[in-house]
């Protein structure tokens, strides 16, 4: 487990109106979950939030579960989020969305990449990967605000599947109170020049994708 803590200094008068956000980012090893949560934290810090985050890596190199807790508020004392209090679940793999669905608060938001990567137990024939109906049901027991997006398909169309995490940040950004330009600046700072433009394109594609899904649900 790795914990990242922000400075404990004065956060400024402008943050008085900011709301608290508990965010869970999950996926499997190799999908860039930790980088995505780092960028969320950096973007929030740039916007004046206090930020705490912690990462749990389960056999990440072998495609195991990866989970990041991220908490944003004018003042945050602990990086860990309690069950039933997550405002937004951002899942890069759909079984991981179901696995951590109990963290969602009633009426929270789940954004789920419609992609499956069977864990080792499924590959060995010890368990079965649940169907889409079972995964959706697990999430909908917590909230009606469940959005499935075709992230892996979209980033393959862009020509770089490794931009999935940034695509998903684009989806999340539509729901977040953080200014879109601050998001772009954080992503640009993090990315080497040779992949900066494709990642910024993935971010914008994610924003468009989630807007289309939201319209489709309305």
C-alpha positions as CSV (number, residue, x, y, z in Angstrom):
1,X,0.0,0.0,0.0
2,X,1.3,3.4,-0.9
3,X,0.0,6.6,0.6
4,X,0.5,10.1,-0.8
5,X,-0.2,13.1,1.4
6,X,-0.6,16.7,0.4
7,X,1.0,19.6,2.3
8,X,-0.8,20.6,5.5
9,X,-0.5,24.4,4.9
10,X,-3.2,27.0,4.5
11,X,-5.5,26.1,1.6
12,X,-6.9,29.5,1.1
13,X,-10.3,31.3,1.5
14,X,-11.4,30.4,-2.1
15,X,-11.8,26.8,-1.0
16,X,-14.6,27.5,1.5
17,X,-17.3,26.6,-1.1
18,X,-15.7,23.4,-2.4
19,X,-17.5,20.2,-1.7
20,X,-16.0,17.0,-0.4
21,X,-15.4,14.2,-3.0
22,X,-14.6,10.6,-2.2
23,X,-13.4,8.9,-5.4
24,X,-12.4,5.2,-6.0
25,X,-10.4,4.4,-9.1
26,X,-10.0,0.7,-9.9
27,X,-8.8,-1.7,-12.6
28,X,-6.2,-4.3,-13.2
29,X,-2.4,-4.2,-13.4
30,X,-1.1,-2.5,-16.5
31,X,-4.1,-0.2,-17.0
32,X,-2.6,2.9,-15.4
33,X,-4.9,3.2,-12.4
34,X,-2.2,4.7,-10.1
35,X,-1.2,7.3,-12.7
36,X,-4.9,8.2,-13.2
37,X,-5.4,8.7,-9.5
38,X,-2.1,10.7,-9.3
39,X,-3.3,13.0,-12.0
40,X,-6.7,13.5,-10.2
41,X,-4.8,14.4,-7.0
42,X,-2.5,16.8,-8.9
43,X,-5.4,18.5,-10.6
44,X,-7.3,18.9,-7.4
45,X,-4.2,20.4,-5.6
46,X,-3.8,22.8,-8.5
47,X,-7.5,23.8,-8.0
48,X,-6.9,24.5,-4.3
49,X,-8.2,21.3,-2.7
50,X,-6.5,19.4,0.1
51,X,-5.9,15.8,-1.2
52,X,-5.2,12.4,0.3
53,X,-4.8,9.2,-1.6
54,X,-3.7,5.7,-1.1
55,X,-3.0,2.8,-3.6
56,X,-3.4,-0.9,-3.1
57,X,-1.7,-3.1,-5.6
58,X,-2.7,-6.8,-5.8
59,X,-0.2,-8.7,-8.0
60,X,-0.5,-5.7,-10.3
61,X,2.2,-7.0,-12.7
62,X,0.1,-10.1,-13.4
63,X,-3.1,-8.4,-14.0
64,X,-4.3,-8.3,-10.4
65,X,-6.7,-5.9,-8.8
66,X,-5.5,-2.3,-8.4
67,X,-7.4,0.2,-6.2
68,X,-6.8,3.9,-5.4
69,X,-8.7,5.8,-2.8
70,X,-8.7,9.6,-3.5
71,X,-10.3,12.1,-1.2
72,X,-10.7,15.8,-2.0
73,X,-12.0,18.5,0.3
74,X,-11.0,21.9,1.9
75,X,-9.4,19.7,4.6
76,X,-8.8,15.9,4.5
77,X,-7.5,14.0,7.5
78,X,-7.4,10.4,6.2
79,X,-6.8,8.8,2.8
80,X,-9.1,5.8,3.4
81,X,-12.7,5.9,2.3
82,X,-15.3,4.0,4.3
83,X,-17.7,1.5,2.7
84,X,-20.9,3.2,1.4
85,X,-19.4,6.7,1.1
86,X,-17.8,6.8,-2.4
87,X,-19.3,9.6,-4.5
88,X,-17.8,8.3,-7.8
89,X,-16.4,4.9,-8.8
90,X,-14.2,5.0,-11.8
91,X,-13.6,1.5,-13.1
92,X,-11.2,0.6,-15.9
93,X,-12.4,-3.1,-15.9
94,X,-16.0,-4.1,-15.2
95,X,-15.5,-7.0,-12.8
96,X,-13.5,-4.6,-10.6
97,X,-16.4,-2.3,-10.7
98,X,-18.6,-5.0,-9.2
99,X,-16.0,-6.1,-6.8
100,X,-15.8,-2.6,-5.2
101,X,-19.5,-1.6,-5.7
102,X,-20.2,-1.8,-1.9
103,X,-18.1,1.3,-1.5
104,X,-20.6,3.4,-3.4
105,X,-22.9,5.6,-1.5
106,X,-26.6,5.5,-2.3
107,X,-27.1,7.6,-5.4
108,X,-23.3,7.8,-6.2
109,X,-21.9,7.6,-9.7
110,X,-20.3,4.6,-11.4
111,X,-18.4,5.1,-14.6
112,X,-17.4,1.7,-16.0
113,X,-15.2,0.7,-18.9
114,X,-17.1,-2.0,-20.8
115,X,-14.0,-4.3,-20.8
116,X,-13.3,-7.7,-19.2
117,X,-9.9,-9.1,-18.2
118,X,-10.5,-12.4,-16.4
119,X,-8.5,-12.9,-13.2
120,X,-6.2,-15.8,-12.8
121,X,-8.9,-17.8,-10.9
122,X,-11.1,-17.6,-14.0
123,X,-8.3,-18.5,-16.4
124,X,-7.6,-21.6,-14.3
125,X,-11.2,-22.6,-14.4
126,X,-11.7,-22.2,-10.7
127,X,-14.4,-19.5,-11.1
128,X,-16.6,-18.0,-13.8
129,X,-16.5,-14.5,-15.0
130,X,-19.9,-12.9,-14.2
131,X,-22.2,-11.9,-17.0
132,X,-23.0,-8.2,-17.8
133,X,-26.4,-8.6,-16.1
134,X,-24.8,-9.7,-12.8
135,X,-22.2,-6.9,-12.9
136,X,-24.9,-4.2,-13.6
137,X,-27.1,-5.6,-10.9
138,X,-24.3,-5.3,-8.3
139,X,-23.8,-1.7,-9.2
140,X,-27.5,-0.9,-9.4
141,X,-28.1,-2.2,-5.9
142,X,-26.2,0.9,-4.8
143,X,-27.2,3.5,-7.4
144,X,-29.1,4.2,-10.6
145,X,-26.3,6.4,-11.9
146,X,-24.3,3.7,-13.7
147,X,-22.6,4.6,-17.0
148,X,-20.9,2.0,-19.1
149,X,-18.5,3.4,-21.7
150,X,-16.6,1.7,-24.5
151,X,-13.2,3.1,-23.5
152,X,-11.0,0.3,-24.8
153,X,-12.7,0.4,-28.2
154,X,-12.4,4.2,-28.4
155,X,-8.7,4.3,-27.5
156,X,-7.9,1.5,-30.0
157,X,-9.6,3.6,-32.6
158,X,-7.2,6.5,-31.5
159,X,-4.3,4.1,-32.1
160,X,-3.0,3.8,-28.5
161,X,-4.7,1.5,-26.0
162,X,-2.4,2.8,-23.2
163,X,-4.4,6.1,-23.2
164,X,-7.3,4.3,-21.6
165,X,-6.7,5.8,-18.1
166,X,-6.7,9.3,-19.6
167,X,-9.8,8.6,-21.5
168,X,-11.5,7.6,-18.3
169,X,-10.3,10.8,-16.6
170,X,-12.0,12.6,-19.4
171,X,-15.3,10.8,-18.5
172,X,-14.8,11.7,-14.8
173,X,-14.0,15.3,-15.5
174,X,-17.5,15.9,-16.8
175,X,-18.8,15.2,-13.3
176,X,-16.0,16.9,-11.3
177,X,-16.0,20.5,-10.1
178,X,-12.4,20.9,-11.4
179,X,-11.9,23.2,-14.3
180,X,-11.3,21.5,-17.6
181,X,-8.3,23.6,-18.4
182,X,-6.7,22.6,-15.1
183,X,-7.2,18.9,-16.1
184,X,-5.5,19.5,-19.5
185,X,-2.6,21.3,-17.8
186,X,-2.1,18.4,-15.3
187,X,-2.2,15.8,-18.1
188,X,0.2,17.8,-20.3
189,X,2.7,18.1,-17.4
190,X,2.6,14.4,-16.7
191,X,3.1,13.2,-20.3
192,X,6.3,13.1,-22.3
193,X,6.2,15.3,-25.4
194,X,6.0,12.3,-27.8
195,X,2.7,11.1,-26.3
196,X,1.2,14.3,-24.9
197,X,-1.1,15.0,-27.9
198,X,-2.6,11.5,-28.1
199,X,-3.3,11.6,-24.3
200,X,-5.0,15.0,-24.6
201,X,-7.0,13.6,-27.5
202,X,-8.0,10.6,-25.4
203,X,-9.1,13.0,-22.6
204,X,-11.4,14.9,-25.0
205,X,-12.7,11.7,-26.4
206,X,-13.7,10.5,-22.9
207,X,-15.5,13.8,-22.3
208,X,-17.5,13.4,-25.5
209,X,-18.2,9.7,-24.8
210,X,-19.7,10.2,-21.3
211,X,-21.8,13.1,-22.5
212,X,-23.3,10.9,-25.2
213,X,-24.0,8.1,-22.6
214,X,-25.6,10.6,-20.3
215,X,-27.8,11.9,-23.1
216,X,-28.7,8.3,-24.0
217,X,-29.9,7.7,-20.4
218,X,-32.0,10.8,-20.1
